[in-house]
Each structure stands twice: as C-alpha cells, then as structure tokens.
C-alpha cells in the first residue's frame, strides 16, 4: 500500500521509480526526494475516453501525475481522508472526492442511469452528484476525501444498507444502488435537506458513509 495515514487529514505516499501515482491538483502538501508533478490531461489510466466522459458531464477533476523516488504528503481543504484498498474489484466514487490513487488502477466513468435505471439518474439530480461516477478497478490503494470522517459498512446478500444520499461517499464490490422515495424518512430520521429519498445498496461489497451531508 503506497499510502500511510499521518493523521485524519493527511496521508503520505511512497513514490518509487517506474511506478506512478495520480493526485488531485493542489493536493500536494510537502515532499522529500526526487519527485516530479506533471499535469495529466488524459484522465489517468482510463485515457481519453474517460476524460471525455467526465467532460460531457462537466465533472472533470484536474489530476497530476506523480513520479520519481521519494515520499509525498497529500491533503486538501482540511477534509478527512479515508484510504481504501482494492483487491481486483471496482470502487465507485465521485471524481471530486479523489485525493490520490495508484497509477496501476484502471480509471473510467459510469453513467449512473445504468445502475438503478431511471432512479440512478434521479439520484444525481437529488443529491447534487453528477450523472457520471468515476470508477477505479484493479489492485491498489485509493485515498478519498470526506467531511467528518468515514465509516465502512459491509453489504451482503439479504443485508442491504440504506444511506442518506447526502452522506454517501463511495462503494465497492458487486453492489446495486437504488434511490427510493420514503415519505417522511428524511424529515424524521435523516439529516439531509428535506427530500424524502434514501439510497438502498444491495449485493456483496461495502459502502463508505461520511458523518455529514456537506458536499466537498
């Protein structure tokens, strides 16, 4: 794992020759050694088509390619940071929540309407999250940002997890998401902006939930 958690809001990444990291621009706090930072215009390992998908959705988050030999400390906006290890599966996360990730991970975009049908599209409108979600697939680590810290909730067959859409950060595994109306749910037990919706995740994997309804 290239990331070491320094504290709740900073991580340190080890950079070695022949391997790349990608980070959000402006996320570098300090570094040691011979390390270079280059603007990336192709959207990481996903290439041009990944970049075009985000451009169409107006969701392109500028990335830096990090290479060399040394260590780099990352953080951004005082946000809490969660390191997620992937072992061949796929992480679904909003692009603006990505702090840094292994260059070995394959990056792409997914149209939210393809998960949960029309309700997936409604989710994008209701939560303020885009209709396209970034995906990272492979073996490696990802550092994501959140407000107020993050908890990982396991999802298994027959044990669905219901999440306030505003508190959703990311999920991984073979998971389906569905946005459903629940009149009175948010007013009575949720802490969001008043829309009566809940995000239901089912299948086999995990969802990451932040302790806040604020967007980054």
Order of alpha helices (4+ residues) and beta strands (2+ residues): beta-beta-beta-beta-alpha-beta-beta-beta-beta-alpha-beta-beta-beta-beta-alpha-beta
